[in-house]
Amino acid sequence: MTEEKRGETFVMKGEAPSKAPESAITFSTFLIGLASSALIHMGEAPNPETGRAERDLLLARQSLDLLGMLHDKTRGNLTAEEKQLFENLLADLRLRFVEANKR
């Protein structure tokens, strides 16, 4: 017989996962994922779906704006390492975006 687990709006049947995922996402890996999206949209990295470098500066700008907003909203809540990584990522991406706009 399976145990029922009640969620907010539904009933789940079965067992809960026995352990956490092997590589749990951290704030730093989340930031790197967003930065990777910006690089892909700038044409600096290949699109994983096509394998080709494709530029879409509007989407690149949106990714940068999202990172900038996240930076503002997390100010004062980051570890020293997270803060340093975030600031370095933003500075690098902004410079690359300016260069991509020149091409």
Biopython code that builds the backbone (N, CA, C, O; Angstrom):
import numpy as np
from Bio.PDB.StructureBuilder import StructureBuilder

atoms = [
    (1, "MET", "N", (0.836, -1.180, 0.000)),
    (1, "MET", "CA", (0.000, 0.000, 0.000)),
    (1, "MET", "C", (0.884, 1.247, 0.000)),
    (1, "MET", "O", (1.877, 1.290, 0.726)),
    (2, "THR", "N", (0.545, 2.259, -0.795)),
    (2, "THR", "CA", (1.362, 3.465, -0.855)),
    (2, "THR", "C", (0.824, 4.525, 0.089)),
    (2, "THR", "O", (-0.374, 4.603, 0.357)),
    (3, "GLU", "N", (1.725, 5.318, 0.570)),
    (3, "GLU", "CA", (1.374, 6.390, 1.495)),
    (3, "GLU", "C", (0.938, 7.621, 0.714)),
    (3, "GLU", "O", (1.558, 7.959, -0.294)),
    (4, "GLU", "N", (-0.104, 8.288, 1.154)),
    (4, "GLU", "CA", (-0.545, 9.520, 0.504)),
    (4, "GLU", "C", (0.148, 10.709, 1.133)),
    (4, "GLU", "O", (0.297, 10.784, 2.352)),
    (5, "LYS", "N", (0.569, 11.636, 0.293)),
    (5, "LYS", "CA", (1.164, 12.882, 0.754)),
    (5, "LYS", "C", (0.324, 14.009, 0.177)),
    (5, "LYS", "O", (0.138, 14.084, -1.038)),
    (6, "ARG", "N", (-0.171, 14.861, 1.008)),
    (6, "ARG", "CA", (-1.042, 15.939, 0.542)),
    (6, "ARG", "C", (-0.224, 17.184, 0.232)),
    (6, "ARG", "O", (0.559, 17.658, 1.055)),
    (7, "GLY", "N", (-0.426, 17.703, -0.981)),
    (7, "GLY", "CA", (0.183, 18.968, -1.370)),
    (7, "GLY", "C", (-0.818, 20.070, -1.106)),
    (7, "GLY", "O", (-1.848, 19.836, -0.475)),
    (8, "GLU", "N", (-0.534, 21.249, -1.573)),
    (8, "GLU", "CA", (-1.440, 22.376, -1.361)),
    (8, "GLU", "C", (-2.783, 22.157, -2.047)),
    (8, "GLU", "O", (-3.834, 22.417, -1.462)),
    (9, "THR", "N", (-2.744, 21.674, -3.297)),
    (9, "THR", "CA", (-3.998, 21.563, -4.042)),
    (9, "THR", "C", (-4.206, 20.189, -4.645)),
    (9, "THR", "O", (-5.136, 20.005, -5.430)),
    (10, "PHE", "N", (-3.382, 19.231, -4.311)),
    (10, "PHE", "CA", (-3.518, 17.911, -4.912)),
    (10, "PHE", "C", (-2.975, 16.852, -3.979)),
    (10, "PHE", "O", (-2.304, 17.160, -2.994)),
    (11, "VAL", "N", (-3.266, 15.612, -4.293)),
    (11, "VAL", "CA", (-2.790, 14.473, -3.501)),
    (11, "VAL", "C", (-1.736, 13.749, -4.318)),
    (11, "VAL", "O", (-1.956, 13.429, -5.486)),
    (12, "MET", "N", (-0.577, 13.489, -3.694)),
    (12, "MET", "CA", (0.487, 12.738, -4.352)),
    (12, "MET", "C", (0.542, 11.360, -3.712)),
    (12, "MET", "O", (0.466, 11.241, -2.490)),
    (13, "LYS", "N", (0.673, 10.332, -4.518)),
    (13, "LYS", "CA", (0.781, 8.972, -3.993)),
    (13, "LYS", "C", (2.168, 8.451, -4.289)),
    (13, "LYS", "O", (2.740, 8.755, -5.336)),
    (14, "GLY", "N", (2.708, 7.677, -3.387)),
    (14, "GLY", "CA", (4.027, 7.102, -3.593)),
    (14, "GLY", "C", (4.987, 7.572, -2.523)),
    (14, "GLY", "O", (4.600, 8.214, -1.547)),
    (15, "GLU", "N", (6.230, 7.240, -2.727)),
    (15, "GLU", "CA", (7.245, 7.597, -1.749)),
    (15, "GLU", "C", (7.945, 8.875, -2.154)),
    (15, "GLU", "O", (8.082, 9.179, -3.339)),
    (16, "ALA", "N", (8.381, 9.613, -1.162)),
    (16, "ALA", "CA", (9.166, 10.817, -1.405)),
    (16, "ALA", "C", (10.563, 10.385, -1.847)),
    (16, "ALA", "O", (11.011, 9.299, -1.478)),
    (17, "PRO", "N", (11.250, 11.199, -2.617)),
    (17, "PRO", "CA", (12.619, 10.848, -3.013)),
    (17, "PRO", "C", (13.470, 10.581, -1.781)),
    (17, "PRO", "O", (13.355, 11.276, -0.771)),
    (18, "SER", "N", (14.321, 9.573, -1.873)),
    (18, "SER", "CA", (15.099, 9.166, -0.705)),
    (18, "SER", "C", (16.267, 10.092, -0.402)),
    (18, "SER", "O", (16.771, 10.097, 0.721)),
    (19, "LYS", "N", (16.707, 10.876, -1.385)),
    (19, "LYS", "CA", (17.821, 11.786, -1.130)),
    (19, "LYS", "C", (17.705, 13.000, -2.038)),
    (19, "LYS", "O", (16.979, 12.993, -3.032)),
    (20, "ALA", "N", (18.431, 14.030, -1.672)),
    (20, "ALA", "CA", (18.432, 15.264, -2.469)),
    (20, "ALA", "C", (19.156, 15.014, -3.787)),
    (20, "ALA", "O", (19.958, 14.085, -3.882)),
    (21, "PRO", "N", (18.886, 15.823, -4.798)),
    (21, "PRO", "CA", (19.620, 15.662, -6.055)),
    (21, "PRO", "C", (21.123, 15.749, -5.809)),
    (21, "PRO", "O", (21.583, 16.448, -4.906)),
    (22, "GLU", "N", (21.869, 15.028, -6.625)),
    (22, "GLU", "CA", (23.313, 14.974, -6.416)),
    (22, "GLU", "C", (23.979, 16.330, -6.533)),
    (22, "GLU", "O", (24.944, 16.613, -5.822)),
    (23, "SER", "N", (23.474, 17.175, -7.426)),
    (23, "SER", "CA", (24.071, 18.500, -7.565)),
    (23, "SER", "C", (22.984, 19.548, -7.368)),
    (23, "SER", "O", (22.412, 20.059, -8.331)),
    (24, "ALA", "N", (22.713, 19.855, -6.119)),
    (24, "ALA", "CA", (21.702, 20.849, -5.792)),
    (24, "ALA", "C", (22.151, 22.211, -6.316)),
    (24, "ALA", "O", (23.334, 22.549, -6.273)),
    (25, "ILE", "N", (21.197, 22.977, -6.803)),
    (25, "ILE", "CA", (21.527, 24.283, -7.349)),
    (25, "ILE", "C", (21.842, 25.256, -6.211)),
    (25, "ILE", "O", (21.163, 25.277, -5.185)),
    (26, "THR", "N", (22.857, 26.037, -6.412)),
    (26, "THR", "CA", (23.219, 27.084, -5.463)),
    (26, "THR", "C", (22.940, 28.421, -6.119)),
    (26, "THR", "O", (22.670, 28.481, -7.319)),
    (27, "PHE", "N", (23.001, 29.486, -5.353)),
    (27, "PHE", "CA", (22.789, 30.811, -5.922)),
    (27, "PHE", "C", (23.847, 31.097, -6.986)),
    (27, "PHE", "O", (23.546, 31.705, -8.013)),
    (28, "SER", "N", (25.067, 30.666, -6.747)),
    (28, "SER", "CA", (26.146, 30.890, -7.711)),
    (28, "SER", "C", (25.889, 30.156, -9.029)),
    (28, "SER", "O", (26.114, 30.718, -10.101)),
    (29, "THR", "N", (25.423, 28.910, -8.959)),
    (29, "THR", "CA", (25.139, 28.189, -10.201)),
    (29, "THR", "C", (23.935, 28.795, -10.917)),
    (29, "THR", "O", (23.872, 28.782, -12.146)),
    (30, "PHE", "N", (22.984, 29.322, -10.156)),
    (30, "PHE", "CA", (21.846, 30.029, -10.740)),
    (30, "PHE", "C", (22.334, 31.255, -11.519)),
    (30, "PHE", "O", (21.898, 31.491, -12.646)),
    (31, "LEU", "N", (23.236, 32.032, -10.916)),
    (31, "LEU", "CA", (23.781, 33.214, -11.587)),
    (31, "LEU", "C", (24.541, 32.833, -12.854)),
    (31, "LEU", "O", (24.406, 33.489, -13.887)),
    (32, "ILE", "N", (25.324, 31.794, -12.774)),
    (32, "ILE", "CA", (26.099, 31.358, -13.937)),
    (32, "ILE", "C", (25.167, 30.905, -15.057)),
    (32, "ILE", "O", (25.446, 31.134, -16.234)),
    (33, "GLY", "N", (24.065, 30.264, -14.692)),
    (33, "GLY", "CA", (23.079, 29.879, -15.701)),
    (33, "GLY", "C", (22.479, 31.091, -16.403)),
    (33, "GLY", "O", (22.339, 31.091, -17.626)),
    (34, "LEU", "N", (22.125, 32.122, -15.640)),
    (34, "LEU", "CA", (21.594, 33.350, -16.244)),
    (34, "LEU", "C", (22.652, 34.037, -17.104)),
    (34, "LEU", "O", (22.350, 34.545, -18.184)),
    (35, "ALA", "N", (23.878, 34.048, -16.623)),
    (35, "ALA", "CA", (24.967, 34.659, -17.392)),
    (35, "ALA", "C", (25.196, 33.889, -18.691)),
    (35, "ALA", "O", (25.473, 34.490, -19.729)),
    (36, "SER", "N", (25.083, 32.577, -18.637)),
    (36, "SER", "CA", (25.245, 31.762, -19.845)),
    (36, "SER", "C", (24.182, 32.105, -20.876)),
    (36, "SER", "O", (24.468, 32.167, -22.072)),
    (37, "SER", "N", (22.965, 32.327, -20.416)),
    (37, "SER", "CA", (21.890, 32.736, -21.332)),
    (37, "SER", "C", (22.246, 34.045, -22.024)),
    (37, "SER", "O", (22.049, 34.188, -23.231)),
    (38, "ALA", "N", (22.763, 34.986, -21.270)),
    (38, "ALA", "CA", (23.163, 36.275, -21.858)),
    (38, "ALA", "C", (24.259, 36.070, -22.903)),
    (38, "ALA", "O", (24.212, 36.671, -23.976)),
    (39, "LEU", "N", (25.234, 35.232, -22.598)),
    (39, "LEU", "CA", (26.320, 34.969, -23.545)),
    (39, "LEU", "C", (25.803, 34.302, -24.818)),
    (39, "LEU", "O", (26.254, 34.617, -25.919)),
    (40, "ILE", "N", (24.863, 33.389, -24.661)),
    (40, "ILE", "CA", (24.275, 32.715, -25.827)),
    (40, "ILE", "C", (23.555, 33.741, -26.697)),
    (40, "ILE", "O", (23.694, 33.726, -27.920)),
    (41, "HIS", "N", (22.785, 34.634, -26.070)),
    (41, "HIS", "CA", (22.044, 35.638, -26.834)),
    (41, "HIS", "C", (22.957, 36.664, -27.486)),
    (41, "HIS", "O", (22.594, 37.260, -28.501)),
    (42, "MET", "N", (24.138, 36.878, -26.915)),
    (42, "MET", "CA", (25.109, 37.796, -27.522)),
    (42, "MET", "C", (25.878, 37.137, -28.663)),
    (42, "MET", "O", (26.619, 37.804, -29.385)),
    (43, "GLY", "N", (25.703, 35.839, -28.824)),
    (43, "GLY", "CA", (26.439, 35.118, -29.847)),
    (43, "GLY", "C", (27.833, 34.733, -29.401)),
    (43, "GLY", "O", (28.656, 34.324, -30.219)),
    (44, "GLU", "N", (28.110, 34.860, -28.106)),
    (44, "GLU", "CA", (29.428, 34.534, -27.557)),
    (44, "GLU", "C", (29.570, 33.040, -27.272)),
    (44, "GLU", "O", (30.683, 32.530, -27.141)),
    (45, "ALA", "N", (28.453, 32.351, -27.177)),
    (45, "ALA", "CA", (28.443, 30.908, -26.920)),
    (45, "ALA", "C", (27.397, 30.296, -27.848)),
    (45, "ALA", "O", (26.412, 30.951, -28.188)),
    (46, "PRO", "N", (27.603, 29.052, -28.255)),
    (46, "PRO", "CA", (26.622, 28.430, -29.161)),
    (46, "PRO", "C", (25.293, 28.163, -28.472)),
    (46, "PRO", "O", (25.240, 27.851, -27.283)),
    (47, "ASN", "N", (24.237, 28.290, -29.236)),
    (47, "ASN", "CA", (22.911, 27.950, -28.756)),
    (47, "ASN", "C", (22.874, 26.436, -28.563)),
    (47, "ASN", "O", (23.164, 25.694, -29.501)),
    (48, "PRO", "N", (22.524, 25.960, -27.365)),
    (48, "PRO", "CA", (22.545, 24.511, -27.132)),
    (48, "PRO", "C", (21.558, 23.732, -28.003)),
    (48, "PRO", "O", (21.749, 22.537, -28.226)),
    (49, "GLU", "N", (20.522, 24.383, -28.492)),
    (49, "GLU", "CA", (19.541, 23.692, -29.332)),
    (49, "GLU", "C", (20.026, 23.531, -30.769)),
    (49, "GLU", "O", (19.734, 22.527, -31.418)),
    (50, "THR", "N", (20.771, 24.528, -31.268)),
    (50, "THR", "CA", (21.199, 24.482, -32.667)),
    (50, "THR", "C", (22.680, 24.189, -32.829)),
    (50, "THR", "O", (23.114, 23.736, -33.888)),
    (51, "GLY", "N", (23.460, 24.448, -31.781)),
    (51, "GLY", "CA", (24.908, 24.262, -31.874)),
    (51, "GLY", "C", (25.602, 25.412, -32.586)),
    (51, "GLY", "O", (26.817, 25.376, -32.781)),
    (52, "ARG", "N", (24.847, 26.430, -32.976)),
    (52, "ARG", "CA", (25.416, 27.578, -33.695)),
    (52, "ARG", "C", (25.360, 28.829, -32.826)),
    (52, "ARG", "O", (24.475, 28.978, -31.983)),
    (53, "ALA", "N", (26.316, 29.719, -33.045)),
    (53, "ALA", "CA", (26.294, 31.018, -32.375)),
    (53, "ALA", "C", (25.277, 31.899, -33.100)),
    (53, "ALA", "O", (25.370, 32.107, -34.310)),
    (54, "GLU", "N", (24.320, 32.404, -32.353)),
    (54, "GLU", "CA", (23.273, 33.243, -32.908)),
    (54, "GLU", "C", (23.121, 34.474, -32.024)),
    (54, "GLU", "O", (23.107, 34.363, -30.798)),
    (55, "ARG", "N", (23.009, 35.641, -32.642)),
    (55, "ARG", "CA", (22.875, 36.877, -31.862)),
    (55, "ARG", "C", (21.425, 37.332, -31.813)),
    (55, "ARG", "O", (20.731, 37.377, -32.829)),
    (56, "ASP", "N", (20.991, 37.664, -30.614)),
    (56, "ASP", "CA", (19.699, 38.311, -30.399)),
    (56, "ASP", "C", (19.935, 39.302, -29.266)),
    (56, "ASP", "O", (19.771, 38.981, -28.089)),
    (57, "LEU", "N", (20.326, 40.517, -29.652)),
    (57, "LEU", "CA", (20.728, 41.504, -28.653)),
    (57, "LEU", "C", (19.572, 41.956, -27.771)),
    (57, "LEU", "O", (19.797, 42.394, -26.643)),
    (58, "LEU", "N", (18.342, 41.859, -28.260)),
    (58, "LEU", "CA", (17.192, 42.194, -27.416)),
    (58, "LEU", "C", (17.093, 41.209, -26.253)),
    (58, "LEU", "O", (16.908, 41.616, -25.105)),
    (59, "LEU", "N", (17.218, 39.910, -26.550)),
    (59, "LEU", "CA", (17.180, 38.914, -25.479)),
    (59, "LEU", "C", (18.410, 39.023, -24.570)),
    (59, "LEU", "O", (18.316, 38.798, -23.363)),
    (60, "ALA", "N", (19.550, 39.366, -25.148)),
    (60, "ALA", "CA", (20.752, 39.566, -24.334)),
    (60, "ALA", "C", (20.533, 40.718, -23.363)),
    (60, "ALA", "O", (20.896, 40.624, -22.190)),
    (61, "ARG", "N", (19.942, 41.798, -23.846)),
    (61, "ARG", "CA", (19.666, 42.965, -23.002)),
    (61, "ARG", "C", (18.686, 42.593, -21.893)),
    (61, "ARG", "O", (18.852, 43.021, -20.751)),
    (62, "GLN", "N", (17.670, 41.801, -22.220)),
    (62, "GLN", "CA", (16.712, 41.370, -21.206)),
    (62, "GLN", "C", (17.388, 40.517, -20.130)),
    (62, "GLN", "O", (17.070, 40.637, -18.947)),
    (63, "SER", "N", (18.310, 39.665, -20.541)),
    (63, "SER", "CA", (19.048, 38.845, -19.569)),
    (63, "SER", "C", (19.888, 39.733, -18.661)),
    (63, "SER", "O", (19.951, 39.506, -17.453)),
    (64, "LEU", "N", (20.534, 40.744, -19.240)),
    (64, "LEU", "CA", (21.337, 41.676, -18.438)),
    (64, "LEU", "C", (20.453, 42.479, -17.493)),
    (64, "LEU", "O", (20.814, 42.690, -16.336)),
    (65, "ASP", "N", (19.310, 42.922, -17.974)),
    (65, "ASP", "CA", (18.386, 43.675, -17.114)),
    (65, "ASP", "C", (17.894, 42.814, -15.957)),
    (65, "ASP", "O", (17.770, 43.290, -14.829)),
    (66, "LEU", "N", (17.615, 41.546, -16.241)),
    (66, "LEU", "CA", (17.187, 40.616, -15.200)),
    (66, "LEU", "C", (18.284, 40.446, -14.148)),
    (66, "LEU", "O", (18.011, 40.486, -12.948)),
    (67, "LEU", "N", (19.510, 40.259, -14.598)),
    (67, "LEU", "CA", (20.629, 40.134, -13.660)),
    (67, "LEU", "C", (20.819, 41.415, -12.854)),
    (67, "LEU", "O", (21.096, 41.361, -11.656)),
    (68, "GLY", "N", (20.671, 42.565, -13.505)),
    (68, "GLY", "CA", (20.806, 43.844, -12.802)),
    (68, "GLY", "C", (19.737, 44.014, -11.736)),
    (68, "GLY", "O", (20.027, 44.458, -10.624)),
    (69, "MET", "N", (18.502, 43.661, -12.073)),
    (69, "MET", "CA", (17.409, 43.747, -11.107)),
    (69, "MET", "C", (17.657, 42.798, -9.940)),
    (69, "MET", "O", (17.460, 43.167, -8.782)),
    (70, "LEU", "N", (18.084, 41.586, -10.244)),
    (70, "LEU", "CA", (18.381, 40.606, -9.200)),
    (70, "LEU", "C", (19.514, 41.094, -8.302)),
    (70, "LEU", "O", (19.487, 40.887, -7.089)),
    (71, "HIS", "N", (20.495, 41.733, -8.898)),
    (71, "HIS", "CA", (21.609, 42.295, -8.132)),
    (71, "HIS", "C", (21.105, 43.347, -7.148)),
    (71, "HIS", "O", (21.498, 43.361, -5.982)),
    (72, "ASP", "N", (20.234, 44.222, -7.632)),
    (72, "ASP", "CA", (19.672, 45.262, -6.756)),
    (72, "ASP", "C", (18.838, 44.659, -5.628)),
    (72, "ASP", "O", (18.932, 45.097, -4.481)),
    (73, "LYS", "N", (18.028, 43.664, -5.951)),
    (73, "LYS", "CA", (17.117, 43.081, -4.969)),
    (73, "LYS", "C", (17.814, 42.201, -3.941)),
    (73, "LYS", "O", (17.272, 41.971, -2.860)),
    (74, "THR", "N", (19.005, 41.705, -4.259)),
    (74, "THR", "CA", (19.727, 40.839, -3.310)),
    (74, "THR", "C", (20.809, 41.595, -2.548)),
    (74, "THR", "O", (21.519, 41.007, -1.733)),
    (75, "ARG", "N", (20.937, 42.873, -2.802)),
    (75, "ARG", "CA", (21.979, 43.670, -2.126)),
    (75, "ARG", "C", (21.831, 43.530, -0.605)),
    (75, "ARG", "O", (20.744, 43.700, -0.052)),
    (76, "GLY", "N", (22.943, 43.218, 0.048)),
    (76, "GLY", "CA", (22.950, 43.064, 1.496)),
    (76, "GLY", "C", (22.574, 41.669, 1.970)),
    (76, "GLY", "O", (22.608, 41.397, 3.170)),
    (77, "ASN", "N", (22.215, 40.781, 1.047)),
    (77, "ASN", "CA", (21.795, 39.432, 1.423)),
    (77, "ASN", "C", (22.709, 38.344, 0.867)),
    (77, "ASN", "O", (22.365, 37.163, 0.929)),
    (78, "LEU", "N", (23.845, 38.714, 0.335)),
    (78, "LEU", "CA", (24.747, 37.747, -0.290)),
    (78, "LEU", "C", (25.985, 37.530, 0.567)),
    (78, "LEU", "O", (26.387, 38.401, 1.339)),
    (79, "THR", "N", (26.579, 36.358, 0.418)),
    (79, "THR", "CA", (27.875, 36.132, 1.051)),
    (79, "THR", "C", (28.918, 36.945, 0.287)),
    (79, "THR", "O", (28.650, 37.431, -0.812)),
    (80, "ALA", "N", (30.072, 37.087, 0.857)),
    (80, "ALA", "CA", (31.143, 37.838, 0.193)),
    (80, "ALA", "C", (31.497, 37.194, -1.148)),
    (80, "ALA", "O", (31.749, 37.896, -2.127)),
    (81, "GLU", "N", (31.516, 35.866, -1.195)),
    (81, "GLU", "CA", (31.853, 35.154, -2.425)),
    (81, "GLU", "C", (30.768, 35.351, -3.486)),
    (81, "GLU", "O", (31.079, 35.577, -4.655)),
    (82, "GLU", "N", (29.495, 35.266, -3.083)),
    (82, "GLU", "CA", (28.394, 35.470, -4.018)),
    (82, "GLU", "C", (28.404, 36.898, -4.569)),
    (82, "GLU", "O", (28.196, 37.120, -5.761)),
    (83, "LYS", "N", (28.645, 37.846, -3.690)),
    (83, "LYS", "CA", (28.688, 39.254, -4.098)),
    (83, "LYS", "C", (29.792, 39.486, -5.116)),
    (83, "LYS", "O", (29.579, 40.146, -6.133)),
    (84, "GLN", "N", (30.973, 38.941, -4.841)),
    (84, "GLN", "CA", (32.111, 39.109, -5.753)),
    (84, "GLN", "C", (31.833, 38.462, -7.103)),
    (84, "GLN", "O", (32.096, 39.061, -8.145)),
    (85, "LEU", "N", (31.304, 37.247, -7.088)),
    (85, "LEU", "CA", (30.963, 36.558, -8.327)),
    (85, "LEU", "C", (29.938, 37.366, -9.120)),
    (85, "LEU", "O", (30.093, 37.556, -10.327)),
    (86, "PHE", "N", (28.903, 37.836, -8.449)),
    (86, "PHE", "CA", (27.837, 38.590, -9.104)),
    (86, "PHE", "C", (28.393, 39.859, -9.752)),
    (86, "PHE", "O", (28.094, 40.151, -10.910)),
    (87, "GLU", "N", (29.191, 40.600, -9.013)),
    (87, "GLU", "CA", (29.736, 41.848, -9.549)),
    (87, "GLU", "C", (30.677, 41.596, -10.721)),
    (87, "GLU", "O", (30.658, 42.341, -11.700)),
    (88, "ASN", "N", (31.496, 40.554, -10.631)),
    (88, "ASN", "CA", (32.392, 40.215, -11.741)),
    (88, "ASN", "C", (31.612, 39.782, -12.974)),
    (88, "ASN", "O", (31.928, 40.191, -14.091)),
    (89, "LEU", "N", (30.586, 38.950, -12.768)),
    (89, "LEU", "CA", (29.749, 38.511, -13.895)),
    (89, "LEU", "C", (29.082, 39.696, -14.582)),
    (89, "LEU", "O", (29.110, 39.810, -15.808)),
    (90, "LEU", "N", (28.484, 40.573, -13.789)),
    (90, "LEU", "CA", (27.797, 41.725, -14.374)),
    (90, "LEU", "C", (28.758, 42.631, -15.144)),
    (90, "LEU", "O", (28.450, 43.064, -16.255)),
    (91, "ALA", "N", (29.910, 42.914, -14.559)),
    (91, "ALA", "CA", (30.882, 43.783, -15.230)),
    (91, "ALA", "C", (31.328, 43.160, -16.551)),
    (91, "ALA", "O", (31.379, 43.843, -17.574)),
    (92, "ASP", "N", (31.649, 41.874, -16.531)),
    (92, "ASP", "CA", (32.094, 41.187, -17.743)),
    (92, "ASP", "C", (31.000, 41.160, -18.801)),
    (92, "ASP", "O", (31.257, 41.448, -19.970)),
    (93, "LEU", "N", (29.787, 40.818, -18.396)),
    (93, "LEU", "CA", (28.683, 40.740, -19.354)),
    (93, "LEU", "C", (28.344, 42.100, -19.946)),
    (93, "LEU", "O", (28.040, 42.202, -21.135)),
    (94, "ARG", "N", (28.394, 43.130, -19.138)),
    (94, "ARG", "CA", (28.095, 44.474, -19.648)),
    (94, "ARG", "C", (29.132, 44.916, -20.671)),
    (94, "ARG", "O", (28.783, 45.516, -21.688)),
    (95, "LEU", "N", (30.403, 44.625, -20.412)),
    (95, "LEU", "CA", (31.453, 44.957, -21.387)),
    (95, "LEU", "C", (31.263, 44.177, -22.680)),
    (95, "LEU", "O", (31.397, 44.729, -23.772)),
    (96, "ARG", "N", (30.951, 42.898, -22.552)),
    (96, "ARG", "CA", (30.724, 42.078, -23.740)),
    (96, "ARG", "C", (29.510, 42.565, -24.530)),
    (96, "ARG", "O", (29.505, 42.514, -25.760)),
    (97, "PHE", "N", (28.481, 43.036, -23.820)),
    (97, "PHE", "CA", (27.292, 43.535, -24.493)),
    (97, "PHE", "C", (27.617, 44.793, -25.302)),
    (97, "PHE", "O", (27.155, 44.953, -26.432)),
    (98, "VAL", "N", (28.405, 45.669, -24.716)),
    (98, "VAL", "CA", (28.818, 46.885, -25.443)),
    (98, "VAL", "C", (29.604, 46.498, -26.686)),
    (98, "VAL", "O", (29.382, 47.055, -27.761)),
    (99, "GLU", "N", (30.502, 45.567, -26.550)),
    (99, "GLU", "CA", (31.274, 45.095, -27.716)),
    (99, "GLU", "C", (30.385, 44.442, -28.772)),
    (99, "GLU", "O", (30.576, 44.656, -29.969)),
    (100, "ALA", "N", (29.420, 43.653, -28.327)),
    (100, "ALA", "CA", (28.507, 42.998, -29.273)),
    (100, "ALA", "C", (27.675, 44.021, -30.040)),
    (100, "ALA", "O", (27.340, 43.804, -31.204)),
    (101, "ASN", "N", (27.345, 45.128, -29.396)),
    (101, "ASN", "CA", (26.581, 46.176, -30.076)),
    (101, "ASN", "C", (27.408, 46.912, -31.123)),
    (101, "ASN", "O", (26.853, 47.508, -32.047)),
    (102, "LYS", "N", (28.719, 46.875, -30.987)),
    (102, "LYS", "CA", (29.607, 47.546, -31.959)),
    (102, "LYS", "C", (29.749, 46.754, -33.248)),
    (102, "LYS", "O", (30.057, 47.316, -34.299)),
    (103, "ARG", "N", (29.522, 45.431, -33.165)),
    (103, "ARG", "CA", (29.717, 44.559, -34.334)),
    (103, "ARG", "C", (28.561, 44.647, -35.284)),
    (103, "ARG", "O", (28.559, 43.979, -36.319)),
]
sb = StructureBuilder()
sb.init_structure("model")
sb.init_model(0)
sb.init_chain("A")
sb.init_seg("    ")
for serial, (resi, resn, name, xyz) in enumerate(atoms, 1):
    if name == "N":
        sb.init_residue(resn, " ", resi, " ")
    sb.init_atom(name, np.array(xyz, "f"), 0.0, 1.0, " ", f" {name:<3s}", serial, name[0])
structure = sb.get_structure()
